[in-house]
């Protein structure tokens, strides 16, 4: 499920995938594109909502 979500985000231009070799192990590194960075206000709003509605003491900001 994670890999299909990452592929979808890559196809939509939200993230960029970079294939790397770590010794004999293949791995991928993902970064936000400019389009993805435009989502920062959305991420921040969701984070604030989580703090406001958190049931865990001490997590409110």
Secondary structure as GFF3:
##gff-version 3
##sequence-region A 1 61
A	DSSP	alpha_helix	2	11	.	.	.	ID=ss1
A	DSSP	beta_strand	15	22	.	.	.	ID=ss2
A	DSSP	beta_strand	25	32	.	.	.	ID=ss3
A	DSSP	alpha_helix	34	37	.	.	.	ID=ss4
A	DSSP	alpha_helix	40	53	.	.	.	ID=ss5
###
